Amino acid sequence: MQTVISLAAGSKSIRTLGMRGSATPFRKQIENQLDGGSSVVIDFSGKEATQSFVDELIGSLVLRRGRAVISQMTFKNCPDDVKSIIKFVINDRFQQLMEEKAIA
């Protein structure tokens, strides 16, 4: 099963999603769907996002679940600059995860 999570929900007047705290409810929705066995489509229609927002939304999932979690997510209607931020965050958090495992 696949679930679409629209980042426009509840914030139609806001173009840029920037606060880390504003990503938390979306991340919790993603976690609930993943825990239920669904894959998740994250729809960025009409939205930009900062690195802080993306890190809370996706980076924290990589730290908790490993890089494989990315294979359960698809990013839709994602502006190029946000794609770059997503790639950076995934790689940065994966690197952090690998360093933590090397130390342990």
Backbone as numpy.savetxt, mean C-alpha at the origin, in Angstrom:
# Nx Ny Nz CAx CAy CAz Cx Cy Cz
-10.93 -14.78 -4.95 -11.77 -13.60 -4.95 -10.89 -12.35 -4.95
-11.36 -11.30 -5.59 -10.62 -10.05 -5.68 -11.49 -8.92 -5.17
-10.91 -8.07 -4.32 -11.62 -6.95 -3.74 -10.99 -5.65 -4.20
-11.81 -4.70 -4.62 -11.32 -3.38 -5.02 -11.47 -2.43 -3.84
-10.37 -1.77 -3.50 -10.40 -0.74 -2.45 -10.09 0.59 -3.12
-11.07 1.46 -3.13 -10.93 2.77 -3.76 -10.41 3.78 -2.75
-9.29 4.40 -3.08 -8.73 5.42 -2.19 -9.50 6.73 -2.26
-10.43 6.82 -3.20 -11.28 8.01 -3.31 -12.42 7.97 -2.30
-12.71 6.80 -1.77 -13.82 6.66 -0.83 -13.61 7.53 0.39
-14.56 8.39 0.64 -14.52 9.22 1.84 -13.62 10.44 1.75
-12.97 10.63 0.61 -12.05 11.77 0.51 -12.09 12.38 -0.89
-13.27 12.54 -1.42 -13.41 13.03 -2.79 -12.85 14.44 -2.98
-12.87 15.27 -1.96 -12.38 16.64 -2.10 -10.86 16.75 -1.93
-10.23 15.69 -1.51 -8.78 15.69 -1.30 -8.11 15.01 -2.49
-7.21 15.73 -3.16 -6.52 15.17 -4.32 -5.28 14.37 -3.92
-4.54 14.88 -2.92 -3.30 14.22 -2.50 -3.49 13.59 -1.13
-3.25 12.30 -1.08 -3.31 11.57 0.18 -1.91 11.63 0.79
-1.79 12.33 1.92 -0.46 12.59 2.42 -0.16 12.15 3.83
-1.13 12.11 4.66 -0.88 11.81 6.06 -0.81 10.30 6.28
0.19 9.88 7.03 0.37 8.47 7.36 -0.90 7.91 8.01
-1.46 8.68 8.93 -2.66 8.24 9.65 -3.87 8.03 8.74
-3.93 8.78 7.64 -5.07 8.61 6.73 -4.97 7.32 5.92
-3.79 6.71 5.88 -3.62 5.43 5.18 -4.03 4.24 6.05
-4.03 4.43 7.37 -4.27 3.31 8.28 -5.61 2.61 8.05
-6.73 3.32 7.90 -8.00 2.61 7.65 -7.98 1.79 6.35
-7.33 2.33 5.32 -7.22 1.59 4.06 -6.34 0.34 4.25
-5.24 0.49 4.98 -4.36 -0.66 5.23 -5.10 -1.74 6.00
-5.90 -1.34 6.96 -6.67 -2.33 7.73 -7.67 -3.07 6.83
-8.28 -2.35 5.90 -9.19 -2.99 4.94 -8.42 -4.01 4.10
-7.23 -3.61 3.65 -6.40 -4.51 2.85 -6.05 -5.75 3.66
-5.61 -5.56 4.89 -5.25 -6.69 5.75 -6.42 -7.64 5.95
-7.60 -7.08 6.20 -8.79 -7.92 6.40 -9.09 -8.76 5.16
-8.97 -8.15 3.99 -9.24 -8.88 2.75 -8.18 -9.96 2.50
-6.91 -9.63 2.74 -5.84 -10.61 2.57 -6.02 -11.77 3.54
-6.38 -11.45 4.78 -6.60 -12.50 5.79 -7.76 -13.42 5.40
-8.72 -12.87 4.66 -9.86 -13.66 4.21 -9.59 -14.42 2.92
-8.37 -14.30 2.40 -8.00 -15.04 1.21 -8.21 -14.31 -0.10
-8.61 -13.06 -0.03 -8.83 -12.27 -1.25 -7.53 -11.61 -1.71
-7.44 -11.40 -3.01 -6.42 -10.49 -3.51 -7.06 -9.10 -3.52
-6.24 -8.07 -3.58 -6.74 -6.71 -3.43 -6.29 -5.85 -4.60
-7.23 -5.09 -5.15 -6.93 -4.06 -6.14 -7.04 -2.72 -5.43
-5.96 -1.96 -5.43 -5.97 -0.64 -4.81 -6.13 0.37 -5.93
-7.27 1.06 -5.92 -7.62 1.99 -6.99 -7.27 3.42 -6.58
-6.32 4.01 -7.31 -5.84 5.36 -7.04 -6.58 6.41 -7.88
-7.71 6.09 -8.49 -8.42 7.02 -9.38 -8.51 8.42 -8.80
-7.95 9.38 -9.53 -8.04 10.78 -9.14 -7.21 11.17 -7.94
-6.30 10.31 -7.51 -5.54 10.59 -6.29 -4.04 10.55 -6.55
-3.34 11.41 -5.87 -1.89 11.37 -5.73 -1.64 10.88 -4.31
-0.42 10.47 -4.03 -0.11 10.00 -2.67 1.34 10.32 -2.36
1.59 10.65 -1.12 2.96 10.94 -0.67 3.64 9.64 -0.25
4.95 9.74 -0.06 5.71 8.58 0.39 5.24 8.12 1.77
4.90 9.04 2.65 4.41 8.67 3.98 3.14 7.84 3.90
2.22 8.28 3.06 0.96 7.56 2.89 1.22 6.16 2.34
2.02 6.07 1.28 2.31 4.78 0.65 3.06 3.86 1.60
3.96 4.43 2.40 4.70 3.60 3.35 3.78 2.98 4.38
2.83 3.75 4.87 1.86 3.18 5.84 0.93 2.19 5.16
0.52 2.49 3.94 -0.43 1.65 3.21 0.20 0.32 2.79
1.41 0.38 2.25 2.04 -0.79 1.64 3.31 -1.23 2.36
4.14 -0.27 2.75 5.42 -0.61 3.38 5.26 -1.40 4.65
4.28 -1.05 5.45 4.06 -1.78 6.70 3.61 -3.21 6.43
2.89 -3.42 5.32 2.49 -4.79 4.95 3.70 -5.62 4.56
4.64 -5.01 3.85 5.87 -5.72 3.46 6.65 -6.11 4.71
6.74 -5.20 5.67 7.47 -5.51 6.91 6.80 -6.64 7.69
5.48 -6.67 7.71 4.76 -7.67 8.50 4.63 -9.01 7.79
4.46 -8.97 6.47 4.10 -10.18 5.73 5.16 -10.63 4.73
6.17 -9.81 4.53 7.19 -10.13 3.54 6.83 -9.60 2.17
7.81 -9.64 1.28 7.63 -9.08 -0.05 6.56 -9.81 -0.86
6.32 -11.08 -0.55 5.34 -11.87 -1.29 3.93 -11.27 -1.23
3.67 -10.45 -0.22 2.34 -9.83 -0.10 2.02 -8.99 -1.35
3.05 -8.48 -1.99 2.84 -7.63 -3.17 2.16 -8.41 -4.29
2.41 -9.71 -4.35 1.79 -10.53 -5.40 0.28 -10.68 -5.19
-0.21 -10.31 -4.03 -1.64 -10.39 -3.74 -2.33 -9.04 -3.96
-1.56 -8.04 -4.42 -2.11 -6.70 -4.63 -1.86 -6.23 -6.06
-2.82 -5.47 -6.57 -2.70 -4.83 -7.87 -2.99 -3.35 -7.67
-2.27 -2.51 -8.40 -2.46 -1.07 -8.29 -3.08 -0.57 -9.59
-4.25 0.08 -9.46 -5.05 0.51 -10.60 -5.12 2.03 -10.65
-5.12 2.58 -11.88 -5.23 4.03 -12.09 -4.19 4.80 -11.28
-3.00 4.28 -11.28 -1.93 4.81 -10.45 -1.06 5.78 -11.26
-0.97 7.05 -10.86 -0.12 8.01 -11.58 1.35 7.56 -11.55
2.10 7.96 -12.56 3.50 7.54 -12.67 4.33 7.89 -11.44
4.13 9.09 -10.89 4.93 9.46 -9.72 4.59 8.58 -8.51
3.34 8.18 -8.39 2.95 7.29 -7.30 3.51 5.88 -7.54
3.55 5.44 -8.80 4.17 4.16 -9.12 5.63 4.15 -8.65
6.32 5.26 -8.89 7.72 5.36 -8.46 7.84 5.29 -6.94
6.93 5.96 -6.26 6.94 5.93 -4.79 6.66 4.51 -4.29
5.71 3.84 -4.89 5.38 2.46 -4.50 6.60 1.56 -4.66
7.27 1.65 -5.80 8.47 0.83 -6.04 9.55 1.13 -5.00
9.77 2.42 -4.72 10.77 2.80 -3.74 10.44 2.23 -2.37
9.20 2.40 -1.94 8.78 1.93 -0.61 8.91 0.41 -0.50
8.48 -0.31 -1.52 8.58 -1.77 -1.48 10.04 -2.19 -1.35
10.89 -1.62 -2.18 12.31 -1.99 -2.15 12.97 -1.59 -0.83
12.64 -0.41 -0.33 13.21 0.07 0.93 12.80 -0.82 2.10
11.53 -1.15 2.18 11.04 -1.99 3.28 11.54 -3.43 3.14
11.67 -3.92 1.93 12.23 -5.26 1.73 13.69 -5.28 2.18
14.43 -4.24 1.84 15.82 -4.14 2.28 15.90 -4.11 3.81
15.03 -3.34 4.43 14.99 -3.28 5.90 14.68 -4.66 6.48
13.76 -5.36 5.88 13.39 -6.69 6.34 14.59 -7.65 6.24
15.30 -7.57 5.15 16.46 -8.44 4.94 17.58 -8.11 5.94
17.78 -6.83 6.22 18.81 -6.43 7.20 18.44 -6.92 8.60
17.16 -6.84 8.95 16.72 -7.31 10.25 16.91 -8.82 10.38
16.67 -9.56 9.32 16.86 -11.01 9.34 18.35 -11.35 9.43
19.20 -10.55 8.80 20.63 -10.80 8.84 21.20 -10.58 10.25
20.62 -9.64 10.97 21.07 -9.33 12.32 20.60 -10.40 13.31
19.40 -10.91 13.10 18.79 -11.87 14.04 19.51 -13.18 14.11
